[in-house]
């Protein structure tokens, strides 16, 4: 049986002059796959049996006699749902002391991937605090003070299906939007959308999110963006008097529940499936939206919220033939003019025909702009919300200032089935 990184860790212990000590290795393996598991040791229990939990194997390394020192180190392994995959190792688990309170050291190692997310802890899975850590070639390392009450450790804040349900029930959002099931996942979890329509409106804004399970800062940005759109104001009233809006905040509920690194439960990257429509999440979501586009209705703009290592707005090139030609660029330029503190607005135009990316699919089939709105993994959360509020405000102003005829493309590809 192969023990991931154990030999390297033993070598490290010897290099650090632990050779005279008695080295005792306790190893417990959890079943790998799509279901999270638990690892139970004499004095510590790790558990990932909750939504978004991810923990695939556990090893305990003790230097010195256990009954004398209790100096324990745990190596926790996480594996991707399948390969090839974008290396974004996700981990989420609880830890509890069995007996007296004590502190342990933890290393998280990922299969063929460097750490991307820095550890955070919580006692209720709602309020999260970053903790000290260090990274080297062997993984991500930190200490945990354990008691009889579970402490949760995760790569990012945990935001799961129940949290989306609670968010959609907020008063300001409910006053504008109707919640409807727009699709179904592979495992038949409902995919919900929030719809705001008025009978006279013909133009649509489409917003989607959480195609990739670990991308929490994108989820935080989407929440704040929609909340700003929903806030009662003259701008809000004017905007919803002209535009219909569909928001699908969580497209990949199965992947989120499983604690996947990137894919849905079938091991498919949903943001490479638009136009291909091999997965129910993309297929049913698009079919629902298309059913809303009556004969004289049209999509005018779309946004897809994600996370990456830095803050980036992926746009379509101005010369791509979309309408209005400079719409996304003007939006980004106005955002740059705001007082955003340390935030740097980065625009990256580009196209990727045939890859199944949502942004590209919208551009090719509706001939209007779509933007992939990416927030950095470590961008401060208040700043994410501030940027989202400014972005939403500028977008609404710009859409209202754009004549309806300017959103009408010269030709729309009618080949989408």
N, C-alpha and C positions, 0 to 999 in steps of 0.2 A: 504494500500500500504506500503510495506516495504522500509524504507530509509536506505541503507547500512551504518553502522557505525555512523549514526547521533546521536543516543542516547549516545553512548560512547563519542562522541565529546562534546555533551552538558555537560556530567558528568565531562569531563576534564576542560571545561570552569568554571564550578562551583568550582572544586577543586583548580583552580588557582585564586580564589577570584573575579570572575566576577559576582557573584550573585547579587550585588547591581545594576548592569547595566541592562538596558533594553535589553533583548535578542530578536532579531527579526530574524526569519528564512525565507529566501526566497529559495524555492526549485524548480528547473526546471529539468525535466527528459527528456533525449533523448531516442529515441527508441534504443533498443539493437539489436544485431545481427551482420550480416556480413558487413553492410554498416555503415560507420562513419557518425556522425551527428554534429549539431551545437547547442550551448546553448547561448541564448541571454538574457542578463540582462540589467538593466537600464544604467549602466555605463561601462559594459564590455561585449564583445562577444568572446566566444570560438568557434572555428571552426575546425573540423577534416575532412572536405569534400575534401580531396585530397589523392592521392596515398600514401599508408602506414599510413594514418591518423587513429587514434584510440581514441575514447572518447565515453563512453557509458552512463554516467549520470553526472549531475552537481548539486551541492548544494551551495548556498551562505549563509554564517553565518555572521551577522553583530552585533558587540557589541557596544552599545551606540546608540544614535539617529543618523540615517543616515544623516540628514541634518546638523548635528553638527560635526561629526567626520569622516565619510566615512571610518571607519576602517573595511575593509572587508576581509573575509577569504572564500576561495572557496575549497570545497571538490569535486574532480574530480574522478569518478569511471571508472575503466576499467574491463571488463569481458572477460573470454576466449571464443574462438569460440565454444567450446564444452568441455565436460569432459568425462572421465579422461584425464588429460593433464600434461605435464611437466610444472611446475610453472615458466614461464618466462614472466611476465607481460609486455606487450608492450604498450606504449602510445605515441601519436604524435598529436599535435594540434597547432593551432595558437591562439593568444590572442591579442585583440586590445582594446584601450580605446575609449569610446564614450564620447567625451567632453574633459575635461582637462586631462593632463597627471597625472598619479598617480601610486602608488605602491600597489600591492595586495600580500597577502600571499596565498599559494596554498598547498593543501595536495592531494596527489594521493594515492588512496586506490584500491586494487585489490582483486577480489573475491577469498578468500581462498588461498592467495599466498602472500609471502613476496616480497618486492622490489628486483629486480635483477639488473636493469640498472639505472645508475645515470643520472640526467637531464643535457641536453645540450640545448643551444639556438642558433638561427640563424635568420638573417633577409632575407636570400635568399634561404634557404634550401640547400646551397652548402658549406658554411663555418660555422663550429660549434665550440662553446666555452662551456666548462663545467662551471657550476655555483655552488655556495655554497648550501648545503642542509644538512638536518639531517634526520635520520630515527629513528622511535620508533615503539612501538607495534601497533600504529594506522595508520602508513603509511609513505610516503616519503613527506618531507616538504621543501618548499623553497619560496623565494620572487621573484616577477617579477615587473620590472619597465615598465609600459605600456605607449604607446603614440598612436597617430592616425595611425601609421604605424604598420602592423602586426609583431609580434615577434613569431617565431616558437619554440616550445618546443618539444623535443623528447627524448626517452630513449637512442637512439644511433643516429649517423648520418643517414640521410635518403638516401638510395641508391635504386632507383626503376628502372623499366624497361627502361625508357628513358636514365638513366645513363649508363646502360649496353650497350645500342645501341651506345651511344657516345664513350664509352670506346673501343668497338670493331672496331670503325672506325679510331682509332689511326694509324698513318702511319706505325710504326714498326710492329704492329700486322697485319695490312692489307697486308703488304708486304710478310708475311709468310702464313697467314690463309685465307681461303675462308669461308665466313659466309653463313650458310645454316640453314633452318628450320629443326630441327631434331624431333620435336614433337609438341603436342598441349595439352593445359591444359583443365581442366573440362569446363571452361568458354570460351574455344576456343582461348585463347591467344597463340601466337606462342612461342615455346621454341627454342631458337637459339643455334647453335653450331658453333664452329670455327674449321675447318678441315685443316690440313697440310699433304699432301701426296706427295710422289714421286713414280713413277711407279715401281722402283726396290725395294722399301721398303716392308717388310713383317711383321715387328714388330710394335705393337701399344702401345702408352701411352694414358690412358683415365683419364681425370680430370673432376670432377663435383663439383658443389657448390650450395649454397642457397636452400638446401632442407627445411631448417627451416627459416622462414621469418625474425626474429629479429637478426639473427646471423651475424652482420655487420663486426665484426673483421675478421671473416672467409672470407668474401667477399673482404675486403681490402687485406688480405694475398693472395688470389687467383689472384687478379689484379697484385700485385707486382711480384708474382711467374711467371706468364705468361709473364709479361713485361721483366723480366730478361731472360727468354727463348727466347724472340723475339729480344733481343738486338743484333745488328750485331757484331759478333766476330768469331774467328776461332772455338771456342767451339760450338757456335750456328750452324755454317755451317756444321760441322761434325755431329752434333746430328741429324739435319733434313735431312741429306743425308742418314742416316740409319733408323731413326724411323718415323713412322706416328704418328700424334697426333690429338686427338679429345678433345676439351674443351667445356663443357656445363656449363657455369658459373651460370645460373639461371634456376633451374628446377621447382621452385614453384612460377610462376608469379602471380597467383590468390591470394595465401596466402600473398604475399608481398603487393599487391594493397589493400587488405582488412585490413592490419595491424594485421594479425593473430599472436598469440603467438607462434605457432609451426606447425600447420597443413595446409593442402591444403583446398580448399573451401568446400570439402566434409567432412572435419573434420577428415582426415586421416594423420597420420605421415608418410610422404613419405620415411623416412629412416627406416621404418619397413615394407616396401612394395616390396622390391626387391626379386624376385623369386615368390612372391605371385601375383604381377602384377594385383592388383584390380583397380588401378588408371591410367588414361591416361598419366599422367606426367612420371611415371616410365616405363610404358609399351611402349610408343612410343619412348622414349629416348633409351631404350635398343634395341628395334627393329631396330632403325636407326643404332646404333653401330654394331649390329650383321650383318646388311646388308653390312657393310663395310668390314667385315671379310671374305674375299674370301677364297677359299678352302685351300690355303697354307699360309694364314695370321693368326696371333695369337696375343692375348693381352699379354704383358709382365709385366706391372705395372699399378697401378691405385691409384688415390688420390681423397679424398672427403674432402672439406674444410668446417669447422664448427667453432662455438664459444662455449666456456663454461666459468666457473668461473676462470679457470687457463689455462696456456699453456700446452697442452698434445698432444703427438703423440700416437694414439691408433694403435698398430700393431697386426699382427697375431703372435702366438707363433712360435719360431724358429723350434720347433719339430712338427709343424702341417703338414709337408709333402709338403710344397710349394717349388717352385724353383725360384732362388737359395735359399737354406734353410735359409741363414743368410743375405739375400739381404737388407731387411728393417732395420735390426739391424746394419749392417755396415753403412748404410746411416745415421742413428741416431748417431752412435758413431763418425763419421767424423764431424757431425754438432756440437757435444759437444766440439770438439777440436778447434773450431773457437773462435775468440775473439768476444764474444756476450754481453759484458758488464754485466748488471744485469740480463740478461735473463737466466733462468734455463731450460734446455732441459729435459723434463720428458717423458719417454717412458712407456707405459702401455700395455704390451702384453695381449691378451685375445681373446676368441672366444665365439660366441653366436649363435650356429646353430639353424636354423628355425625361427629366430626372424625377418628376412627381412631386416637386416642391409646391406647397400651397401658393406662395407668392407668384411663381411662374405660371401655375395653372390659371390663376385669376387673370393674369396679364394676357395670356394666349387665348383664353376663351371668352373674356368679357371686354378686353381691350381697354381696361381702366387700371389705375395704379393699385398696387398692394404693397404693403411694407411689412417686413419681418422685424418686429420691435424686440430687440434683445437687451436685457439688463445683465450687468456683470454679476457673477456669483457672489462677490464680496462687496458690492455696492451697498452703502449704508441704507437701511430700510426707510428712514424718514426721507432721504434724498430720492429714493425710488418713487415714493408717493408724490413728492413735490414735482418731479419731472413729469410724472403721469398726469397730474392736475394741469400743468402748463401745456402739455402735449394735447390733452383733450380740449382744453379751452381754445387753443390756436386752431386745431382741426375743425371744431364747430364753426368758428368765425370764418375760416377759409372756405368751408363747404357752403356756408350761407352766402358768401360773397361771390361764389362761382355761379353764373347763370346755368339754368337747367340744360340749355342746348349745348353748353360747353362740355357736359358730361356724356354726350351722345357720340359714340364712336362711329367712324365712317362705315365699318363693317364688323359684325360680330360673328365669330365662328359658331355656327349652329350644329357642329358635328358631335357635341358632347351628348352621350346617351345616358 
